[in-house]
Amino acid sequence: MNYHPKLISHFRHYKGKPYRKICKVSHTIEGFDLFVEFLEVVMRETGKKQPIVLVATGHYHSSVVQYLADRGYLLIILIAVL
């Protein structure tokens, strides 16, 4: 699979506890589809669509941002300043 090292997801349960272990999301349409399927599971359990927080890493975040924005997700993009 084509994993970008920074495209690793951390999930927290809506009550603050870890929802599940860290998982890698393939930087492909199929990987993004699986990620959205997981987000839909979270939405059914919590009753609301969760915002997605990303760290901008050069241009690597662009495709996942476009994919999720097209599906109506609220995206919070952090820009790391050293």
SEKEKE-355353 format. One line per 2 residues: number of its first residue (from 1); their letters; for each residue z negated, x negated, y negated of N, C-alpha, C, CB. Coordinates in steps of 0.001 Angstrom, whole numbers. Each point is the difference from the previous one (the first is absolute). Glycine has a CB too. Layout:
BEGIN
NUM = a = Z/X/Y/Z/X/Y/Z/X/Y/Z/X/Y ~ ...
// end
This chain:
BEGIN
1 = mn = 0/-836/1191/0/836/-1191/0/-872/-1243/-1211/1818/1239 ~ 1675/-1268/-2320/105/-704/-1255/-1211/332/-877/2527/29/162
3 = yh = -3573/-836/-80/-1206/248/-782/-35/-936/-1197/-1230/756/2064 ~ 977/-197/-3217/-263/-844/-1154/-1493/-285/29/1945/968/-1390
5 = pk = -2361/-2212/1181/-1427/-323/129/-908/805/-920/701/-2257/649 ~ -185/2736/-1768/-842/753/-925/50/1502/254/366/-1789/-1675
7 = li = 503/2243/2559/113/1438/257/-887/359/1184/2369/52/-911 ~ -3656/-193/678/-1012/295/1001/-898/1083/-594/75/-2376/1001
9 = sh = -328/3380/-247/-722/1147/-529/-1467/-19/400/2110/1302/71 ~ -2936/-965/-1027/-1432/167/223/-298/1477/-247/-571/-2426/-697
11 = fr = -54/3061/1644/-274/1415/-138/-1498/238/-68/2115/548/1223 ~ -2526/242/-2179/-1409/386/-129/-93/1500/186/-502/-1931/-1572
13 = hy = -484/2337/2331/-274/1417/179/-406/568/-1359/-712/-330/2439 ~ 970/1578/-2658/-324/602/-1290/-1495/-20/-314/1995/1436/279
15 = kg = -2853/-1706/699/-1436/-114/-259/-414/-1457/-184/-386/2089/1326 ~ 1370/-2993/-1471/-291/-1388/-292/-62/-929/1187/-1188/855/-1887
17 = kp = 1211/-321/3076/-49/-831/1197/1423/-340/429/-2192/1057/718 ~ 2361/-2166/3/1351/-318/484/542/1133/864/-548/-2453/-64
19 = yr = 1785/2839/-180/634/1060/777/535/-548/1309/592/1205/-2109 ~ -12/-2370/2025/494/-689/1183/179/-1466/-335/1149/2087/837
21 = ki = -828/-2881/153/172/-1425/-234/1240/-271/-842/-1151/-477/2167 ~ 1212/-723/-2718/1160/-423/-764/1227/63/898/-1426/-1490/-1472
23 = ck = 2528/1950/919/1239/4/771/1132/-520/-872/-810/1939/1404 ~ 1817/-2463/-771/1170/-496/-722/1042/1104/-44/-463/-2391/711
25 = vs = 1138/2473/-1846/1062/979/-174/1310/-762/-95/-1547/1657/-1172 ~ 2462/-1347/2065/1300/-660/-14/724/322/-1302/126/109/2521
27 = ht = 469/-1099/-3134/706/158/-1279/1430/478/266/-1422/-1821/-1071 ~ 1516/2969/1754/1268/633/338/-159/1502/-222/589/-1822/1702
29 = ie = 512/2539/-1691/-72/1458/-126/-857/587/1126/2279/35/-1104 ~ -2101/-547/2315/-779/504/1131/-1490/-264/-204/1968/-382/1514
31 = gf = -2309/-798/-2020/-1393/-320/-282/-582/885/-1082/452/-2328/680 ~ 332/2574/-1729/-455/880/-1077/-177/1426/517/1174/-1449/-1697
33 = dl = -259/1890/2583/-135/1339/587/-1310/122/774/2505/186/153 ~ -2830/-1205/641/-1258/22/753/-1203/-1/-926/1129/-1193/1872
35 = fv = -1046/455/-2976/-1084/-30/-972/-207/1390/-601/500/-2422/-509 ~ 588/3097/150/-105/1350/-567/-553/973/1036/1929/-487/-1544
37 = ef = -1546/326/2807/-592/850/1044/-1514/-179/40/2124/-150/1343 ~ -2578/-1104/-1455/-1440/-252/-17/-633/644/-1236/346/-2165/1261
39 = le = 298/2039/-2424/-533/601/-1223/-110/1514/135/992/-1871/-1335 ~ -69/2482/2057/-64/1444/223/-1188/377/882/2487/119/-248
41 = vv = -2822/-969/1216/-1199/228/818/-1239/-49/-892/1133/-1008/2037 ~ -1197/10/-2908/-1129/-130/-924/-69/1225/-908/193/-2521/64
43 = mr = 954/2990/-535/28/1172/-878/-530/1244/719/1961/-992/-1225 ~ -1591/1161/2477/-511/1157/760/-1512/-84/171/2192/168/1212
45 = et = -2718/-1370/-1004/-1443/-157/211/-806/138/-1287/524/-1484/1913 ~ 40/1011/-3031/-743/16/-1258/320/1213/-868/-35/-2471/96
47 = gk = 1165/3114/183/396/1154/-799/720/-355/-1283/-1913/1164/957 ~ 2236/-2437/-1160/738/-371/-1209/840/-1249/243/-1808/1017/-1419
49 = kq = 2862/-1124/623/869/-1167/84/-704/-1158/-700/2112/1441/61 ~ -2291/-2527/649/-737/-1143/-525/883/-887/-880/-1463/68/2027
51 = pi = 891/-630/-3110/766/-979/-781/153/-1290/811/-849/999/-2182 ~ 1888/-1731/1899/282/-1250/691/-157/-1135/-1003/1590/1140/1636
53 = vl = -2406/-2132/-1286/-229/-1153/-869/738/-1197/588/-2270/895/-745 ~ 3094/-1530/-79/787/-1156/424/-238/-1159/-950/1740/1506/1011
55 = va = -1594/-2699/-501/-16/-1195/-841/1445/-457/-136/-2364/-684/742 ~ 2837/568/-1972/1368/-446/-240/125/-1461/418/271/1647/-1911
57 = tg = 662/-1910/2796/215/-1358/501/1462/-359/-211/-1858/235/1720 ~ 2176/-680/-2896/1399/-300/-285/802/1281/85/-244/-2346/892
59 = hy = 1356/2306/-200/840/1188/157/-242/721/1326/1703/-1107/-1433 ~ -2596/583/2271/-186/541/1340/-526/1428/27/-402/-2302/731
61 = hs = -323/2701/-1753/-562/1344/-9/1016/1057/-419/-2207/-1008/-503 ~ 3323/601/-75/961/942/-585/500/1055/979/674/-1809/-1523
63 = sv = -295/1412/2721/576/973/932/-1034/1018/487/1644/-1741/708 ~ -2856/1297/-420/-1017/947/450/-431/907/-1150/-786/-1654/1729
65 = vq = 762/1140/-2953/-328/829/-1162/1037/1106/-159/-1112/-1966/-1127 ~ 2382/1620/1199/1063/999/-137/-75/1036/1120/1454/-1718/-1118
67 = yl = -1688/1257/2323/-70/889/1155/-1137/1017/-161/944/-1833/1451 ~ -2129/1351/-1812/-1153/894/-140/106/889/-1234/-1387/-1700/1169
69 = ad = 1920/1168/-2265/173/804/-1214/964/1154/252/-453/-2030/-1414 ~ 1515/1760/2173/964/1053/331/-640/1118/808/1815/-1701/-35
71 = rg = -2931/1423/688/-692/995/813/-1226/582/-708/810/-1199/2028 ~ -949/910/-3314/-1027/640/-818/-1384/-608/54/1280/1993/332
73 = yl = -1406/-3220/130/-1313/-641/51/-359/-609/-1349/330/-467/2439 ~ -1601/578/-2813/-524/-661/-1188/-199/-1457/360/-1138/2116/-861
75 = li = 1763/-3003/120/-78/-1430/269/-743/-704/-1112/2138/105/1279 ~ -3072/-937/-899/-741/-831/-934/369/-1417/329/-1922/1653/-247
77 = il = 2587/-2327/-684/492/-1353/256/-832/-993/-808/2346/869/449 ~ -2974/-1783/259/-814/-1018/-634/838/-1263/-167/-2121/979/993
79 = ia = 2013/-1586/-2144/696/-1259/-249/-1050/-1102/-83/1913/1169/-1229 ~ -1847/-2073/2190/-977/-1092/38/303/-1007/-1101/-299/310/2483
81 = vl = -705/-617/-3263/141/-985/-1068/-943/-1157/346/614/1782/-1777 ~ -34/-2946/1879/-808/-1173/346/-443/-734/-1235/1216/-206/2141
// end
